[in-house]
C-alpha cells in the first residue's frame, strides 16, 4: 500500500461535503425568508382585519394597513430590511371565501386575505447549471373577526354587572370571591 493513498479520496469527499453544506445554506436561507414573509403577512392580515367595520372606508383602511403596515410600523421582512412586493388584499364574508378584491358591498365583509411575494438572492445554488441568482418566495394569510356567543375556553373577560350606583360594583372590600369557569371542551380535529 502506498503512503498518502487516503489523501485523494478524503479530499474529494471533503469537497463534496462542503458543496452539500453550501447548497443547504441557500435552501435554509429560502426557508427562513419564506417564514419571515409569512410572519409579515400574518401581521398585515391581522392588522387589516381590525379595520373592517362594514363600511367602504373600513375596506380602504384595511387595504392601506395590509400594504403599508399598522400605524407607524412598516410591514417588512428579510430581517426588517424589505417590504413585501406584489401585495394583494381581498375580502370575504366567510373564512373560506370566496375572496374578492373589490366587493360590491362592504357590509358583512369580516375576513381579509393578504398575499405577497419577495425575492431572495442566492449565493451557491446559481453555481448549479440552469439555476437563477434569485428565487421568489410567496406567502398568504387570512384573518378576520369572529363572533362569539358564549364564554369559556381559557381566559375570558369578567365584568361584574352592577345595576345600582354602588362604587364597589356590589363587591365588599376584603371579601374573597371565586369565579367558576366552565369545564374545557376537548379539541376537535
N, C-alpha and C positions, 0 to 999 in steps of 0.2 A: 504494500500500500504506500502510495506516495504521500509525502508530507504536504499539508495545505489543501488536500483534496476537498475538504468540507467547506473551505472558504468560498468557492464559487457557488455552490447551491445555497449556502447561507446568505450570501449577498443577494442572489436572485430572490430568495424567499423574503428577505427584509424589504427589498424594493416593492414586491407585491403587497406585503402587509401595509407598508406606508401608503401605497396608492389606494388601498381599500379604506384606510383611515381618512385620507384626504377626501375621497368620494363621500364617505359617511358624513364628514363635516358639512359638505354642501347640502346633503339630504336633511340633516338635522337643522341646518340653517333655514331651509324651506319650511320645515315643520314648525319651528319657532316663529317664523314670520307669519304663517297661517294662524297660529294660536293667538299672536298679538293682534292680527287683523280681526279675528273672531271676537276677542275681548273688546276691541274698539267698537265694533258694530253692535255688540250686545249692549254696551253703554249707550250708544246712539239710539238704539231702538227703545230702550227703557226710558231715556230722557224724552224721546219723541212721544211715547205713549202717554206721558204725563201731561202733554199739551192738548190732547184730544178732549174736546168739550162739546162736541156736537155742532160746532159752527165752522164755517169756511175759514174764519180767522184761526181757529184751532188747528185746522189742517195745514194752513200756511206756516204757523209757528212750528208745528211738528216737522214739516219739511226742512225748515231752516235749522232747527236744532239737530235733526238727523244728519244733515250735511256738514254743519259747522261745529257742532258740539254745544253742550249746555252752558249757558251763562258766558263767562269769560274764558272758559276752558275750551281749548281746541281739541277736536276729536282727532287723535293721532295714533299711529302705530309705529313699528320699526324703531323701537327704543325711543319713542316720543319725538321722532325727527320728521316723519312724513304723515300727510293726511291721506286717507283712502281716496282712490280715484274711481270714477265711474259709479258714484253712489246713486242708487235708485231708491225711491221711497214709495211704498204702496200701502193702501189702506183696505181694511175689511171689517165686516161686522162680526165675523166668527174667526177663531184662531186658525182654522184650516182653510180659510179663504172662501170664495175667490177674492184675490187681491187686485186692486185697481189703482193706478197712479192718479187718476182724476175721477173720483166717484161722483155720480150725479148729485148726490146729497151728502152732506157731512153728518146728518143725523144718523145715529146708530153705528158710526164708524169708531170702533173701540180698539182695533188692533192695527199695528203697523209692522211692515216688513221692510227691513233695510238691507240692501245688497251692495257690496263694494268689492273692488279689486285693488291689488297692489303689486308692484314689480320688485323682485328680489334679484340683485346681482349675484352671479355665481362666480366662483374662483377656480375650482378644479374640474367640475363637470364639462366646461367648454373645451377641455383638452381631449375629451372623447369625441371622435369624429361624428358630425351631424348634430351636435348639441349647441344650443344658443348660449349667449353670455348672460342671459337673464331669463327668469321664469315668472309667470303671472300666477298669483295666488288669489283665490276667490272665496268669499265667505258671505253668509247671510244670517240674519237674526230676526225673530218675531217677538214682539212684546205687546201687551195690551192691558186693558182694565177689566178685571173680573168682578162679578157681583157675588157677594156672599150673603146668604140669608140666615146663617147660623154662626154661633160662636163655638170655639173648640179648637182642637189640634194646635197645641203649643201655646205661646204667649198671646193672649187676647187682651185688648184694652178693657179696663174695668172703670166704669164711670158710675158712681152712685147717682141714683135718680132722686133728687130732693125736691119735693113739691112745695115745701114751705121755704121761708126766708132764713132758715137756720144757718148760721155761718159755718157750722161744722158738718153740714150736709147730713144731719141725722146721726152722726157718729159721736161717741163720747170719748173725751181725751183720756188716755190711759187704758182703755178697754182693748182687748185683743180680739181681732176678727179673723175668721178663716174664710177663704174663698174656695168653694167646692168646684173643681174642674170636672167636666165630663170625661169619661174614660177615652183614651186614644183609640181611634179606629185603625184597624190594621191596613197597611198599604195594599192597594190592589194593583196588580201588574197587568 
